Amino acid sequence: MKTHLIETSHGSIKVTDTEADGPIVLMIHGNSSCRQVFRNQLDGAIGQEFRVIAFDLPGHGESTDAVDPEKTYWMPGYADTAIELMEKLGIDRYAVLGWSLGGHIGIEMLSRTDKISGLMITGSPPFEKTQESVEAGFRPSEHMHLAGQNSFTQQDVLDYAHSTCGANAPFEPFLVDCVKRTDGRARELMFGRITDAQTADQQDIAVHSPVPLAIVNGEDDVFVRNDFIAALPYKKLWENTVYRLDGIGHAPFWEAPDLFDPFLRRFLTSL
């Protein structure tokens, strides 16, 4: 396994690469998180069987803050960062696993590159470019407002870290450190332009995805409306099913890797 910095036009990006011989999957974390949240996959059987690449978004984890926050801290900027990163690594075909914001970035990437072989999203409701659709896809949970807030108190840090990983999920210090480290401008700018005219129509792209789209959510996710996600008429939905894991929260790959990883393995193998 290799961890290194890749220089991009958006900043210096910290990357972990299992360097396995199998098919390649890029893992994209959520808002105010970091690549360590995929530790179970990186260190486990998934990372041995597949070449797993996980990175810290600009303004997150061990990556630098964005060179130009206005350019980078929104879904088009994050998508371009990921595409540029894979180009720098010399990879021209790969699957994507996106969690929460990472899933929305993955959908945005589908509108910007033809190098993706398949996309799995978790905790990422594909909304139309209207505020009404955004509100229909997300639940008005206790800590949802923090997702777009610039400055955090220590209590905000703790609340957001706990709610995003799931009420019953293992809780470790790095989850707090990731939230604390995140550039607050990344939250504020991203949510301020979530339905901007230059962003992709998430729902249209998900419904008409040019590649297999897998959806595996936690049934007890406090941030998203599972019924909204399941009701959309996807054309290339993997196994024709939106999977919902009973008793699991917003980050099923972290909370319950023994339940989640078989779906991921089956999806990647099917590609």
C-alpha positions in Angstrom: 0.0 0.0 0.0 1.3 3.4 -1.0 0.4 6.9 0.4 1.6 9.9 -1.4 0.9 13.5 -2.5 -0.3 14.3 -6.0 0.0 17.8 -7.3 -3.1 19.0 -9.1 -4.4 22.4 -10.3 -6.8 22.4 -7.3 -4.1 21.7 -4.7 -1.8 18.9 -3.3 -4.0 15.8 -2.9 -3.2 13.0 -0.4 -3.8 9.6 -1.9 -3.7 6.0 -0.5 -3.4 3.3 -3.2 -3.5 -0.4 -2.3 -1.6 -1.2 -5.5 -3.4 -4.5 -5.9 -3.6 -6.2 -9.3 -7.4 -6.3 -9.5 -9.9 -3.9 -11.1 -9.6 -0.2 -10.0 -12.1 1.6 -7.8 -11.8 5.2 -6.7 -13.4 6.0 -3.3 -14.6 9.5 -2.6 -15.5 10.5 1.0 -18.2 12.9 2.2 -18.4 16.4 3.4 -15.9 17.2 6.2 -14.6 13.7 6.3 -11.4 12.1 4.9 -10.1 9.0 3.1 -9.5 7.2 6.4 -13.3 6.6 6.6 -12.6 3.8 4.0 -10.1 2.1 6.2 -12.0 -1.1 6.5 -12.0 -1.5 2.7 -8.4 -0.3 2.2 -7.0 -2.6 4.9 -9.4 -5.5 4.3 -10.2 -8.1 1.6 -11.5 -5.4 -0.8 -8.2 -3.7 -0.8 -6.4 -7.0 -1.4 -8.7 -8.1 -4.3 -9.1 -4.7 -6.0 -6.8 -1.7 -6.5 -8.5 0.7 -4.2 -7.6 4.4 -4.5 -8.9 6.8 -1.8 -8.0 10.5 -1.5 -8.7 13.5 0.6 -10.7 16.2 -1.2 -9.2 19.6 -1.3 -9.7 21.4 2.0 -10.1 18.0 3.8 -7.8 15.5 5.6 -4.2 15.7 4.6 -4.8 17.5 1.3 -4.1 21.2 1.1 -6.8 23.8 1.0 -7.9 24.7 -2.5 -5.7 26.9 -4.5 -8.8 28.7 -5.7 -11.7 28.0 -3.3 -14.3 29.5 -5.7 -13.1 27.1 -8.5 -12.8 24.0 -6.3 -15.3 24.0 -3.4 -18.4 22.8 -5.3 -19.3 19.6 -7.1 -17.9 20.5 -10.5 -14.6 21.5 -8.9 -14.4 18.3 -6.8 -15.3 16.2 -9.9 -12.6 17.9 -11.9 -10.1 17.2 -9.0 -10.9 13.5 -9.0 -10.7 13.3 -12.8 -7.4 15.1 -12.9 -6.1 12.9 -10.1 -6.8 9.7 -12.0 -5.2 11.2 -15.1 -2.1 12.0 -13.1 -2.0 8.4 -11.9 -2.2 7.2 -15.5 -5.5 5.4 -15.0 -8.0 5.5 -17.9 -10.7 3.2 -16.7 -12.1 2.8 -13.1 -15.2 2.4 -11.0 -16.2 4.9 -8.3 -17.6 4.4 -4.9 -19.0 7.7 -3.6 -20.3 8.4 -0.1 -22.7 11.3 0.7 -21.0 14.3 -1.0 -18.7 11.8 -2.6 -21.7 10.1 -4.3 -22.8 13.5 -5.7 -19.3 14.1 -6.9 -19.4 10.7 -8.6 -22.6 11.6 -10.4 -21.1 14.9 -11.5 -18.1 13.0 -12.8 -20.4 11.0 -15.1 -21.2 14.2 -16.9 -17.5 15.1 -17.4 -15.7 11.9 -18.3 -16.3 8.6 -20.1 -13.6 6.8 -18.1 -15.9 5.5 -15.4 -17.0 1.9 -15.7 -19.6 1.9 -12.9 -20.7 4.0 -10.0 -21.9 3.0 -6.5 -23.4 5.6 -4.3 -24.4 5.5 -0.7 -26.2 8.3 1.2 -26.5 10.5 -1.9 -30.0 11.4 -3.1 -30.0 12.3 -6.8 -31.9 15.6 -6.8 -33.0 17.9 -9.6 -31.5 21.4 -9.8 -34.2 22.9 -7.7 -34.4 23.7 -4.0 -37.6 21.8 -3.8 -35.9 18.6 -5.1 -33.0 19.1 -2.7 -35.4 19.3 0.2 -37.3 16.3 -1.1 -34.1 14.2 -1.1 -32.7 15.2 2.2 -34.3 14.9 5.7 -34.4 17.9 8.0 -32.4 16.2 10.6 -31.1 17.8 13.8 -27.6 18.5 12.5 -28.3 18.8 8.7 -27.8 22.6 8.9 -24.1 22.1 9.8 -23.4 20.6 6.3 -23.2 24.1 4.8 -21.9 26.1 7.8 -18.5 27.7 7.6 -17.5 28.0 11.3 -17.9 25.2 13.8 -17.8 25.3 17.6 -16.3 22.3 19.3 -19.8 21.0 19.9 -20.6 21.4 16.2 -17.6 19.3 15.4 -18.6 16.5 17.7 -22.3 16.6 16.6 -21.4 16.5 12.9 -18.9 13.7 13.4 -21.3 11.5 15.3 -24.3 12.1 13.1 -22.4 11.5 9.8 -20.8 8.2 10.8 -24.1 6.7 12.3 -25.5 6.5 15.8 -24.4 2.9 16.3 -21.2 3.0 14.2 -17.7 2.7 15.8 -16.5 6.1 16.8 -12.8 7.0 16.6 -10.8 10.2 17.2 -9.9 10.6 13.5 -13.6 11.2 12.7 -13.5 14.3 14.9 -10.1 15.3 13.6 -11.4 15.2 10.0 -14.3 17.5 10.8 -12.1 19.9 12.8 -9.5 20.1 10.0 -12.0 20.8 7.1 -11.8 24.2 5.5 -15.1 25.8 6.5 -15.3 27.5 3.1 -15.6 24.1 1.5 -18.9 23.5 3.3 -20.2 27.1 2.7 -19.3 27.4 -1.0 -20.5 23.9 -1.9 -23.9 24.2 -0.4 -24.3 27.8 -1.6 -24.0 26.6 -5.2 -25.6 23.1 -4.9 -28.2 24.0 -7.6 -26.1 26.3 -9.6 -26.8 26.4 -13.4 -23.2 25.1 -14.1 -23.7 21.9 -12.0 -25.0 18.7 -13.5 -28.6 17.7 -13.0 -27.9 14.9 -10.5 -31.3 13.3 -11.0 -31.2 13.3 -14.8 -27.7 11.8 -14.8 -28.5 9.1 -12.3 -31.7 8.1 -14.0 -30.0 8.0 -17.4 -26.6 6.9 -16.2 -24.4 5.6 -19.1 -22.9 3.0 -16.8 -24.2 0.6 -14.1 -25.4 2.6 -11.1 -25.4 0.7 -7.7 -27.2 2.2 -4.7 -26.6 0.8 -1.2 -28.0 2.9 1.7 -28.5 2.6 5.4 -32.2 2.3 6.2 -31.7 4.5 9.3 -29.8 7.2 7.5 -30.7 10.5 9.3 -29.7 12.7 6.3 -31.5 11.3 3.3 -35.0 10.2 2.3 -34.7 6.6 1.2 -38.1 6.5 -0.3 -37.2 9.4 -2.6 -34.1 7.6 -3.7 -35.8 4.3 -4.3 -38.7 5.8 -6.3 -36.6 7.2 -9.2 -36.9 5.3 -12.6 -33.2 4.4 -13.0 -32.4 3.0 -16.5 -29.2 1.2 -15.5 -29.8 0.4 -11.8 -27.5 -2.5 -10.8 -29.5 -5.6 -10.0 -32.6 -3.5 -10.5 -32.6 -2.8 -6.7 -32.0 0.1 -4.4 -30.5 -1.8 -1.4 -31.4 -0.6 2.1 -29.5 -2.1 5.0 -31.7 -2.5 8.1 -30.6 -0.7 11.2 -27.6 1.0 9.5 -27.0 4.7 9.3 -25.4 7.2 6.9 -22.0 5.4 6.4 -22.8 1.7 6.0 -19.3 0.8 4.7 -17.9 2.2 8.0 -20.6 1.0 10.3 -21.2 -2.4 8.9 -18.4 -3.4 6.4 -19.3 -7.1 6.8 -22.8 -6.2 5.4 -21.7 -3.6 2.9 -18.5 -5.1 1.4 -20.2 -8.1 -0.3 -22.4 -5.7 -2.3 -19.3 -3.7 -3.3 -17.4 -6.8 -4.3 -20.3 -8.2 -6.3 -20.7 -4.8 -8.1 -17.0 -4.4 -8.9 -16.8 -8.0 -10.1 -19.9 -7.5 -12.4 -18.1 -4.7 -14.2 
